[in-house]
Amino acid sequence: MKLRATIKEAPELDDTSVIVQFEGDERKQHFEVRCDFNPYRHGIRKWDSWDFWIKWESEIFTDEKTKVKSYFTHLICSKAEPFCKVGNGK
């Protein structure tokens, strides 16, 4: 699915994920999006708006001692394109 988001934390050179706020989110939550590419080298910068192609992945962790399961949902981005880059007049 394609989602538009604003970058909320500046990605570092070796990062494999970005922290974003999705457009239209009334609660203004921040989400980690894992990338199949290096977001810094892709040109993603804080405050820019980007379109992300996202897929969801589920992970189930079972505690060996208690056998209690914990469920995690990961947002994985395979493609991203700039929508509006701050300071570029676009």
MOPAC internal coordinates of N, CA, C and O (Angstrom, degrees):
PM7 1SCF
backbone

  N    0.0000 0     0.00 0     0.00 0    0    0    0
  C    1.4283 1     0.00 0     0.00 0    1    0    0
  C    1.5198 1   109.09 1     0.00 0    2    1    0
  O    1.2310 1   121.17 1   -32.50 1    3    2    1
  N    1.3094 1   115.37 1   147.50 1    3    2    1
  C    1.4637 1   120.97 1  -179.55 1    5    3    2
  C    1.5222 1   108.41 1   -98.08 1    6    5    3
  O    1.2310 1   120.77 1   -54.85 1    7    6    5
  N    1.3459 1   116.14 1   125.15 1    7    6    5
  C    1.4591 1   122.17 1   179.62 1    9    7    6
  C    1.5186 1   109.86 1  -130.34 1   10    9    7
  O    1.2310 1   120.72 1   -38.78 1   11   10    9
  N    1.3210 1   116.22 1   141.22 1   11   10    9
  C    1.4644 1   120.90 1   177.59 1   13   11   10
  C    1.5238 1   108.68 1   -98.35 1   14   13   11
  O    1.2310 1   120.92 1   -42.11 1   15   14   13
  N    1.3352 1   115.84 1   137.89 1   15   14   13
  C    1.4588 1   120.21 1  -177.27 1   17   15   14
  C    1.5159 1   110.56 1  -147.97 1   18   17   15
  O    1.2310 1   121.64 1   -23.33 1   19   18   17
  N    1.3325 1   114.46 1   156.67 1   19   18   17
  C    1.4625 1   122.56 1   174.15 1   21   19   18
  C    1.5200 1   108.01 1  -102.97 1   22   21   19
  O    1.2310 1   121.07 1   -45.08 1   23   22   21
  N    1.3217 1   115.56 1   134.92 1   23   22   21
  C    1.4642 1   121.22 1   179.41 1   25   23   22
  C    1.5278 1   107.92 1   -73.92 1   26   25   23
  O    1.2310 1   120.42 1   -54.17 1   27   26   25
  N    1.3397 1   116.80 1   125.83 1   27   26   25
  C    1.4619 1   121.26 1  -175.43 1   29   27   26
  C    1.5225 1   113.67 1  -103.62 1   30   29   27
  O    1.2310 1   119.65 1   159.70 1   31   30   29
  N    1.3237 1   118.27 1   -20.30 1   31   30   29
  C    1.4661 1   121.64 1   176.35 1   33   31   30
  C    1.5244 1   107.98 1  -133.45 1   34   33   31
  O    1.2310 1   120.86 1   -40.60 1   35   34   33
  N    1.3116 1   115.95 1   139.40 1   35   34   33
  C    1.4619 1   120.65 1  -178.43 1   37   35   34
  C    1.5304 1   110.52 1   -67.61 1   38   37   35
  O    1.2310 1   119.87 1   -54.62 1   39   38   37
  N    1.3335 1   117.85 1   125.38 1   39   38   37
  C    1.4690 1   118.86 1   176.12 1   41   39   38
  C    1.5230 1   110.73 1   -71.47 1   42   41   39
  O    1.2310 1   121.26 1   -35.99 1   43   42   41
  N    1.3186 1   115.20 1   144.01 1   43   42   41
  C    1.4627 1   121.56 1   177.06 1   45   43   42
  C    1.5308 1   109.18 1   -91.33 1   46   45   43
  O    1.2310 1   120.70 1   -12.61 1   47   46   45
  N    1.3158 1   116.26 1   167.39 1   47   46   45
  C    1.4624 1   122.50 1  -175.09 1   49   47   46
  C    1.5295 1   113.83 1   -54.52 1   50   49   47
  O    1.2310 1   119.75 1   140.83 1   51   50   49
  N    1.3239 1   118.09 1   -39.17 1   51   50   49
  C    1.4658 1   120.61 1  -175.71 1   53   51   50
  C    1.5326 1   114.01 1  -102.35 1   54   53   51
  O    1.2310 1   119.69 1  -168.77 1   55   54   53
  N    1.3297 1   118.19 1    11.23 1   55   54   53
  C    1.4636 1   120.90 1  -178.81 1   57   55   54
  C    1.5281 1   111.88 1   -69.02 1   58   57   55
  O    1.2310 1   121.65 1   -29.14 1   59   58   57
  N    1.3240 1   114.44 1   150.86 1   59   58   57
  C    1.4657 1   121.08 1   174.41 1   61   59   58
  C    1.5277 1   110.55 1  -119.84 1   62   61   59
  O    1.2310 1   120.99 1  -167.93 1   63   62   61
  N    1.3317 1   115.71 1    12.07 1   63   62   61
  C    1.4585 1   119.53 1   177.93 1   65   63   62
  C    1.5208 1   109.60 1  -148.30 1   66   65   63
  O    1.2310 1   121.14 1   -15.00 1   67   66   65
  N    1.3469 1   115.43 1   165.00 1   67   66   65
  C    1.4629 1   122.07 1   176.73 1   69   67   66
  C    1.5270 1   108.73 1  -130.84 1   70   69   67
  O    1.2310 1   120.97 1   -26.71 1   71   70   69
  N    1.3233 1   115.75 1   153.29 1   71   70   69
  C    1.4592 1   122.06 1   175.76 1   73   71   70
  C    1.5304 1   106.89 1  -103.41 1   74   73   71
  O    1.2310 1   121.21 1   -55.96 1   75   74   73
  N    1.3322 1   115.28 1   124.04 1   75   74   73
  C    1.4615 1   120.26 1  -173.09 1   77   75   74
  C    1.5176 1   111.26 1  -132.02 1   78   77   75
  O    1.2310 1   121.84 1   -16.29 1   79   78   77
  N    1.3351 1   114.09 1   163.71 1   79   78   77
  C    1.4676 1   122.32 1   168.53 1   81   79   78
  C    1.5198 1   105.89 1  -122.93 1   82   81   79
  O    1.2310 1   120.56 1   -57.57 1   83   82   81
  N    1.3278 1   116.53 1   122.43 1   83   82   81
  C    1.4551 1   120.67 1  -176.47 1   85   83   82
  C    1.5257 1   111.30 1   -77.15 1   86   85   83
  O    1.2310 1   121.37 1   -39.71 1   87   86   85
  N    1.3287 1   114.98 1   140.29 1   87   86   85
  C    1.4601 1   121.50 1   179.41 1   89   87   86
  C    1.5288 1   109.69 1   -60.06 1   90   89   87
  O    1.2310 1   121.17 1   -45.57 1   91   90   89
  N    1.3235 1   115.36 1   134.43 1   91   90   89
  C    1.4582 1   120.52 1   177.48 1   93   91   90
  C    1.5214 1   114.59 1    89.11 1   94   93   91
  O    1.2310 1   120.00 1   177.41 1   95   94   93
  N    1.3242 1   117.61 1    -2.59 1   95   94   93
  C    1.4622 1   120.69 1   179.63 1   97   95   94
  C    1.5294 1   108.87 1   -77.05 1   98   97   95
  O    1.2310 1   120.37 1   -73.67 1   99   98   97
  N    1.3278 1   116.89 1   106.33 1   99   98   97
  C    1.4526 1   121.67 1  -177.53 1  101   99   98
  C    1.5211 1   112.63 1   -64.24 1  102  101   99
  O    1.2310 1   120.02 1   153.26 1  103  102  101
  N    1.3241 1   117.56 1   -26.74 1  103  102  101
  C    1.4724 1   121.31 1  -179.78 1  105  103  102
  C    1.5304 1   112.44 1   -85.06 1  106  105  103
  O    1.2310 1   120.46 1   172.56 1  107  106  105
  N    1.3301 1   116.73 1    -7.44 1  107  106  105
  C    1.4704 1   123.03 1   177.64 1  109  107  106
  C    1.5332 1   112.38 1    53.85 1  110  109  107
  O    1.2310 1   121.37 1  -135.77 1  111  110  109
  N    1.3345 1   114.99 1    44.23 1  111  110  109
  C    1.4602 1   121.19 1  -179.59 1  113  111  110
  C    1.5245 1   111.21 1   -76.50 1  114  113  111
  O    1.2310 1   120.93 1   -27.33 1  115  114  113
  N    1.3052 1   115.82 1   152.67 1  115  114  113
  C    1.4595 1   121.84 1   174.79 1  117  115  114
  C    1.5210 1   108.28 1  -104.06 1  118  117  115
  O    1.2310 1   120.91 1   -42.51 1  119  118  117
  N    1.3329 1   115.87 1   137.49 1  119  118  117
  C    1.4571 1   122.45 1  -179.02 1  121  119  118
  C    1.5222 1   109.81 1  -127.48 1  122  121  119
  O    1.2310 1   121.06 1   -33.29 1  123  122  121
  N    1.3113 1   115.58 1   146.71 1  123  122  121
  C    1.4574 1   120.68 1   171.80 1  125  123  122
  C    1.5220 1   107.79 1   -91.36 1  126  125  123
  O    1.2310 1   120.94 1   -51.03 1  127  126  125
  N    1.3230 1   115.82 1   128.97 1  127  126  125
  C    1.4631 1   121.95 1   176.21 1  129  127  126
  C    1.5216 1   106.95 1  -115.88 1  130  129  127
  O    1.2310 1   120.89 1   -61.78 1  131  130  129
  N    1.3182 1   115.90 1   118.22 1  131  130  129
  C    1.4655 1   120.52 1   176.59 1  133  131  130
  C    1.5253 1   108.67 1   -79.89 1  134  133  131
  O    1.2310 1   120.85 1   -40.97 1  135  134  133
  N    1.3257 1   115.98 1   139.03 1  135  134  133
  C    1.4623 1   120.99 1  -176.04 1  137  135  134
  C    1.5233 1   111.08 1  -113.08 1  138  137  135
  O    1.2310 1   121.05 1   -34.92 1  139  138  137
  N    1.3367 1   115.59 1   145.08 1  139  138  137
  C    1.4661 1   122.03 1   173.05 1  141  139  138
  C    1.5237 1   110.48 1   -81.24 1  142  141  139
  O    1.2310 1   120.26 1  -173.55 1  143  142  141
  N    1.3191 1   117.11 1     6.45 1  143  142  141
  C    1.4631 1   124.05 1  -177.82 1  145  143  142
  C    1.5148 1   107.60 1  -142.07 1  146  145  143
  O    1.2310 1   120.05 1    -9.09 1  147  146  145
  N    1.3219 1   117.51 1   170.91 1  147  146  145
  C    1.4601 1   121.63 1   177.97 1  149  147  146
  C    1.5310 1   108.27 1   -85.14 1  150  149  147
  O    1.2310 1   119.68 1   -68.11 1  151  150  149
  N    1.3381 1   118.21 1   111.89 1  151  150  149
  C    1.4683 1   119.64 1  -175.65 1  153  151  150
  C    1.5306 1   113.58 1   -63.61 1  154  153  151
  O    1.2310 1   120.05 1   146.79 1  155  154  153
  N    1.3225 1   117.51 1   -33.21 1  155  154  153
  C    1.4692 1   120.13 1   179.05 1  157  155  154
  C    1.5262 1   110.32 1   -65.02 1  158  157  155
  O    1.2310 1   120.93 1   132.13 1  159  158  157
  N    1.3122 1   115.82 1   -47.87 1  159  158  157
  C    1.4730 1   120.04 1  -179.59 1  161  159  158
  C    1.5282 1   111.91 1   -70.70 1  162  161  159
  O    1.2310 1   120.45 1   159.32 1  163  162  161
  N    1.3225 1   116.74 1   -20.68 1  163  162  161
  C    1.4706 1   122.35 1   177.54 1  165  163  162
  C    1.5305 1   110.74 1   -77.55 1  166  165  163
  O    1.2310 1   120.38 1   170.27 1  167  166  165
  N    1.3530 1   116.88 1    -9.73 1  167  166  165
  C    1.4623 1   121.48 1   177.81 1  169  167  166
  C    1.5172 1   114.54 1    93.70 1  170  169  167
  O    1.2310 1   120.24 1  -167.85 1  171  170  169
  N    1.3200 1   117.15 1    12.15 1  171  170  169
  C    1.4668 1   120.86 1   179.99 1  173  171  170
  C    1.5300 1   109.20 1   -77.23 1  174  173  171
  O    1.2310 1   120.98 1   -54.39 1  175  174  173
  N    1.3448 1   115.73 1   125.61 1  175  174  173
  C    1.4490 1   121.21 1  -177.94 1  177  175  174
  C    1.5269 1   110.17 1  -131.28 1  178  177  175
  O    1.2310 1   120.83 1   -22.92 1  179  178  177
  N    1.3373 1   116.02 1   157.08 1  179  178  177
  C    1.4616 1   122.14 1  -179.87 1  181  179  178
  C    1.5289 1   110.29 1   -56.61 1  182  181  179
  O    1.2310 1   120.97 1   -40.58 1  183  182  181
  N    1.3295 1   115.74 1   139.42 1  183  182  181
  C    1.4565 1   127.88 1   177.93 1  185  183  182
  C    1.5237 1   113.73 1    79.52 1  186  185  183
  O    1.2310 1   119.07 1   168.51 1  187  186  185
  N    1.3369 1   119.38 1   -11.49 1  187  186  185
  C    1.4634 1   120.88 1   175.01 1  189  187  186
  C    1.5235 1   109.76 1   -68.61 1  190  189  187
  O    1.2310 1   120.49 1   -25.25 1  191  190  189
  N    1.3159 1   116.67 1   154.75 1  191  190  189
  C    1.4618 1   122.16 1   172.45 1  193  191  190
  C    1.5228 1   108.30 1  -108.33 1  194  193  191
  O    1.2310 1   121.19 1   -47.76 1  195  194  193
  N    1.3303 1   115.32 1   132.24 1  195  194  193
  C    1.4610 1   121.62 1  -177.40 1  197  195  194
  C    1.5231 1   110.15 1  -131.75 1  198  197  195
  O    1.2310 1   121.46 1   -27.90 1  199  198  197
  N    1.3349 1   114.81 1   152.10 1  199  198  197
  C    1.4578 1   121.82 1   169.73 1  201  199  198
  C    1.5235 1   107.34 1   -95.21 1  202  201  199
  O    1.2310 1   120.86 1   -55.19 1  203  202  201
  N    1.3303 1   115.97 1   124.81 1  203  202  201
  C    1.4623 1   122.36 1  -178.56 1  205  203  202
  C    1.5230 1   109.96 1  -113.89 1  206  205  203
  O    1.2310 1   120.75 1   -43.63 1  207  206  205
  N    1.3151 1   116.17 1   136.37 1  207  206  205
  C    1.4602 1   121.70 1   172.04 1  209  207  206
  C    1.5263 1   106.03 1   -96.00 1  210  209  207
  O    1.2310 1   121.60 1   -69.59 1  211  210  209
  N    1.3346 1   114.55 1   110.41 1  211  210  209
  C    1.4600 1   122.19 1  -169.43 1  213  211  210
  C    1.5200 1   111.16 1  -112.01 1  214  213  211
  O    1.2310 1   121.46 1   -40.30 1  215  214  213
  N    1.3313 1   114.81 1   139.70 1  215  214  213
  C    1.4576 1   120.17 1   166.88 1  217  215  214
  C    1.5214 1   106.58 1  -125.08 1  218  217  215
  O    1.2310 1   120.59 1   -25.31 1  219  218  217
  N    1.3186 1   116.47 1   154.69 1  219  218  217
  C    1.4563 1   122.68 1  -178.25 1  221  219  218
  C    1.5033 1   108.85 1  -101.77 1  222  221  219
  O    1.2310 1   120.61 1   -41.70 1  223  222  221
  N    1.3160 1   116.44 1   138.30 1  223  222  221
  C    1.4552 1   121.51 1   173.94 1  225  223  222
  C    1.5226 1   108.50 1  -128.82 1  226  225  223
  O    1.2310 1   121.09 1   -42.30 1  227  226  225
  N    1.3133 1   115.51 1   137.70 1  227  226  225
  C    1.4534 1   121.37 1  -179.26 1  229  227  226
  C    1.5207 1   109.87 1  -104.99 1  230  229  227
  O    1.2310 1   121.27 1   -37.14 1  231  230  229
  N    1.3203 1   115.17 1   142.86 1  231  230  229
  C    1.4615 1   121.04 1   176.41 1  233  231  230
  C    1.5290 1   107.35 1  -132.21 1  234  233  231
  O    1.2310 1   121.21 1   -46.67 1  235  234  233
  N    1.3186 1   115.29 1   133.33 1  235  234  233
  C    1.4629 1   120.39 1   177.30 1  237  235  234
  C    1.5112 1   107.95 1  -114.66 1  238  237  235
  O    1.2310 1   121.16 1   -55.99 1  239  238  237
  N    1.3293 1   115.39 1   124.01 1  239  238  237
  C    1.4617 1   121.23 1   178.55 1  241  239  238
  C    1.5215 1   107.36 1  -111.38 1  242  241  239
  O    1.2310 1   120.75 1   -53.06 1  243  242  241
  N    1.3319 1   116.17 1   126.94 1  243  242  241
  C    1.4604 1   121.03 1   177.28 1  245  243  242
  C    1.5230 1   109.26 1  -111.25 1  246  245  243
  O    1.2310 1   120.84 1   -59.28 1  247  246  245
  N    1.3306 1   116.01 1   120.72 1  247  246  245
  C    1.4559 1   121.56 1   177.88 1  249  247  246
  C    1.5246 1   108.82 1   -65.69 1  250  249  247
  O    1.2310 1   120.38 1   -54.59 1  251  250  249
  N    1.3138 1   116.89 1   125.41 1  251  250  249
  C    1.4646 1   121.44 1  -176.07 1  253  251  250
  C    1.5243 1   112.80 1   -62.93 1  254  253  251
  O    1.2310 1   120.34 1   144.39 1  255  254  253
  N    1.3242 1   116.95 1   -35.61 1  255  254  253
  C    1.4670 1   120.07 1  -177.22 1  257  255  254
  C    1.5253 1   112.53 1   -79.33 1  258  257  255
  O    1.2310 1   120.63 1   131.99 1  259  258  257
  N    1.3269 1   116.41 1   -48.01 1  259  258  257
  C    1.4685 1   120.06 1  -173.56 1  261  259  258
  C    1.5264 1   113.36 1   -94.80 1  262  261  259
  O    1.2310 1   120.59 1   163.54 1  263  262  261
  N    1.3301 1   116.48 1   -16.46 1  263  262  261
  C    1.4727 1   123.07 1  -176.13 1  265  263  262
  C    1.5303 1   112.39 1    65.57 1  266  265  263
  O    1.2310 1   120.31 1  -165.49 1  267  266  265
  N    1.3332 1   117.01 1    14.51 1  267  266  265
  C    1.4609 1   121.62 1   177.48 1  269  267  266
  C    1.5226 1   108.78 1   -78.73 1  270  269  267
  O    1.2310 1   121.19 1   -45.03 1  271  270  269
  N    1.3280 1   115.32 1   134.97 1  271  270  269
  C    1.4598 1   120.47 1  -179.56 1  273  271  270
  C    1.5216 1   110.78 1   -94.60 1  274  273  271
  O    1.2310 1   121.23 1   -38.62 1  275  274  273
  N    1.3112 1   115.25 1   141.38 1  275  274  273
  C    1.4631 1   123.01 1   171.87 1  277  275  274
  C    1.5213 1   107.46 1  -119.97 1  278  277  275
  O    1.2310 1   120.66 1   -43.14 1  279  278  277
  N    1.3232 1   116.34 1   136.86 1  279  278  277
  C    1.4570 1   121.34 1  -176.83 1  281  279  278
  C    1.5244 1   109.64 1  -112.00 1  282  281  279
  O    1.2310 1   120.91 1   -46.14 1  283  282  281
  N    1.3231 1   115.86 1   133.86 1  283  282  281
  C    1.4570 1   122.24 1  -179.59 1  285  283  282
  C    1.5236 1   108.95 1  -127.04 1  286  285  283
  O    1.2310 1   121.21 1   -39.31 1  287  286  285
  N    1.3193 1   115.29 1   140.69 1  287  286  285
  C    1.4584 1   120.87 1   175.16 1  289  287  286
  C    1.5218 1   107.42 1  -115.72 1  290  289  287
  O    1.2310 1   120.73 1   -54.46 1  291  290  289
  N    1.3219 1   116.21 1   125.54 1  291  290  289
  C    1.4629 1   121.57 1   180.00 1  293  291  290
  C    1.5245 1   108.70 1  -108.67 1  294  293  291
  O    1.2310 1   120.85 1   -40.67 1  295  294  293
  N    1.3305 1   115.97 1   139.33 1  295  294  293
  C    1.4559 1   122.11 1   174.02 1  297  295  294
  C    1.5193 1   107.07 1   -99.43 1  298  297  295
  O    1.2310 1   120.64 1   -59.36 1  299  298  297
  N    1.3299 1   116.39 1   120.64 1  299  298  297
  C    1.4632 1   122.10 1  -176.29 1  301  299  298
  C    1.5258 1   108.87 1  -115.25 1  302  301  299
  O    1.2310 1   120.98 1   -50.89 1  303  302  301
  N    1.3152 1   115.73 1   129.11 1  303  302  301
  C    1.4666 1   121.09 1  -179.72 1  305  303  302
  C    1.5282 1   109.87 1  -108.81 1  306  305  303
  O    1.2310 1   121.13 1   -54.72 1  307  306  305
  N    1.3219 1   115.45 1   125.28 1  307  306  305
  C    1.4599 1   120.69 1   178.14 1  309  307  306
  C    1.5267 1   112.19 1  -100.71 1  310  309  307
  O    1.2310 1   120.72 1   162.52 1  311  310  309
  N    1.3474 1   116.23 1   -17.48 1  311  310  309
  C    1.4629 1   120.87 1  -176.75 1  313  311  310
  C    1.5221 1   108.73 1  -153.86 1  314  313  311
  O    1.2310 1   120.48 1   -37.73 1  315  314  313
  N    1.3275 1   116.69 1   142.27 1  315  314  313
  C    1.4603 1   121.59 1   176.68 1  317  315  314
  C    1.5221 1   109.51 1  -145.35 1  318  317  315
  O    1.2310 1   121.32 1   -39.26 1  319  318  317
  N    1.3222 1   115.08 1   140.74 1  319  318  317
  C    1.4624 1   120.98 1   177.94 1  321  319  318
  C    1.5197 1   108.77 1  -132.53 1  322  321  319
  O    1.2310 1   120.12 1   -38.93 1  323  322  321
  N    1.3426 1   117.38 1   141.07 1  323  322  321
  C    1.4647 1   119.18 1   179.77 1  325  323  322
  C    1.5206 1   111.20 1   -67.78 1  326  325  323
  O    1.2310 1   121.03 1   -40.95 1  327  326  325
  N    1.3343 1   115.63 1   139.05 1  327  326  325
  C    1.4587 1   121.50 1   172.72 1  329  327  326
  C    1.5311 1   109.23 1  -102.30 1  330  329  327
  O    1.2310 1   121.17 1   133.08 1  331  330  329
  N    1.3441 1   115.36 1   -46.92 1  331  330  329
  C    1.4638 1   120.70 1   178.59 1  333  331  330
  C    1.5243 1   108.14 1  -149.65 1  334  333  331
  O    1.2310 1   121.12 1   -61.81 1  335  334  333
  N    1.3269 1   115.46 1   118.19 1  335  334  333
  C    1.4679 1   120.31 1   177.95 1  337  335  334
  C    1.5223 1   108.56 1  -100.82 1  338  337  335
  O    1.2310 1   120.90 1   -54.39 1  339  338  337
  N    1.3292 1   115.89 1   125.61 1  339  338  337
  C    1.4633 1   121.66 1  -178.93 1  341  339  338
  C    1.5283 1   108.93 1   -65.33 1  342  341  339
  O    1.2310 1   121.21 1   -46.80 1  343  342  341
  N    1.3429 1   115.29 1   133.20 1  343  342  341
  C    1.4519 1   120.71 1   176.63 1  345  343  342
  C    1.5206 1   114.46 1    85.68 1  346  345  343
  O    1.2310 1   119.76 1   175.53 1  347  346  345
  N    1.3248 1   118.07 1    -4.47 1  347  346  345
  C    1.4553 1   120.70 1   179.34 1  349  347  346
  C    1.5272 1   112.56 1  -100.95 1  350  349  347
  O    1.2310 1   120.42 1   174.54 1  351  350  349
  N    1.3358 1   116.80 1    -5.46 1  351  350  349
  C    1.4525 1   120.05 1  -179.53 1  353  351  350
  C    1.5070 1   113.71 1    72.08 1  354  353  351
  O    1.2310 1   120.47 1  -163.24 1  355  354  353
  N    1.3362 1   116.71 1    16.76 1  355  354  353
  C    1.4732 1   119.83 1  -179.59 1  357  355  354
  C    1.5058 1   110.76 1  -101.47 1  358  357  355
  O    1.2310 1   120.10 1   180.00 1  359  358  357

